[in-house]
Amino acid sequence: MESEIDTPKNGLLLRRRNNDDRMRKNIIDAAMNICLKEGWQAMSMRKISLKIHATAPVIYQYFHNKEALTTELSAIGFRRLQQMMVMAQTDAKDAEHKLREIGLAYWIFTIKYTPLFQLMFGIGVNASTTLSPNIAIQSLIETIGKILSFLPQNYKANKPALFKKAYLLWAFIHGLASLRITNKSLTENEYVSILTGNLVLFSSINN
């Protein structure tokens, strides 16, 4: 008796699923490419369709509108930022070094993926076009909090106090990175100097 997994019907369904996965990936890759090269505002279903040689109605089968696609791009951006922050601290020798490395990783992300960063956090973006990133931000803050817990001044800090310190430090890093995009009054080196010179200071502030 032919097993269920070997039936022609299941084989056809598997091919369709693979084709759907491939098309969805092609759409996302094309959208990300346009976002990073031209800015997220330049992204449109028509541009994407031309890039992947498909009709716009085909794209709408996978993403109902532009907002659904930008939400997906934002989610990818948060995952990528989280990965960069985790990887950056891998070889750091102590907590202070780890803080510096994740701060620089955050900074590098904003430089390398500026349009995506703007989309993720709604910088210069209509709030109605982006998904609330609260859960993703909390994950970033928790990553910082884990490092702060290894600093001597935080050994006895309870969880709420540690979260407040981590939030303050994230706000400092994020605020400075956002200023770099919107305010060109300082040079790149000046911004980096402020960032690296104050990370440990902010992490040491008592509640």
FILUM-600302 format. One record per residue (C-alpha): x negated, y negated, z. Coordinates in steps of 0.5 Angstrom, whole numbers, plus 500, padded with zeros to 3 digits. Each point is the difference from the previous one (the first is absolute). Layout:
<pts>
XYZ;...
</pts>
This chain:
<pts>
500500500;497493498;499496506;503493501;493497499;499503494;507498496;499496494;505495504;495499505;495499496;504495496;501496507;493500502;498497493;505495501;498498507;493500497;502495495;504496505;494499504;495498495;505495497;501497507;492500501;499497493;505494502;497499507;493500497;502495494;504495505;494500505;495499494;505494498;501497508;492500501;498497493;506495499;503499507;506504502;505494497;497502493;503507501;506502496;504507498;498497493;493500501;499506503;504504495;496497495;494502504;502507500;503501494;507501502;507496500;502496506;506505501;496505501;496496506;507499503;501507501;494500505;501493503;507497500;497493500;493496501;501499507;500508501;494500496;496494504;503504506;496506498;494496498;500497507;500507503;494502496;496494502;502501508;497507499;494498497;499494505;500505505;496505497;494495499;501498507;499507503;494502495;497493502;499502507;497507498;493499501;500494505;496502507;505496505;506497501;498493498;497502494;506504498;504493501;495497495;501505495;507500500;501493500;495500494;504505497;507496500;496494497;497504494;507503499;503493500;495498495;500506495;508501500;502492501;506501496;502506504;499497507;504494498;506505498;499504506;500495505;505495496;494495500;503495494;506505499;507499501;502504506;506504497;495503495;496504505;502505505;498499507;493502502;501501507;499507501;494500495;497494504;501504507;496505497;494496498;501497508;500507503;493501496;497494503;503501507;496507500;494497499;501494505;502506505;492502500;498493502;498500507;504494502;506504497;499506504;505499505;505496495;507503500;503502493;505493500;493496501;496504495;505499495;501492501;492500500;500504493;506496497;496493502;494503497;504502494;503493499;493497500;498504495;506500496;501493501;493498497;501505494;506496498;497493501;494502496;505501494;505494501;494495503;494499496;497495505;494505502;495504496;501508500;494500505;503495505;506505500;496506501;496497506;506498504;503507499;494504502;498494505;507501504;502507500;497502506;502493503;507501499;500508502;498497507;505495501;504502506;508500501;
</pts>
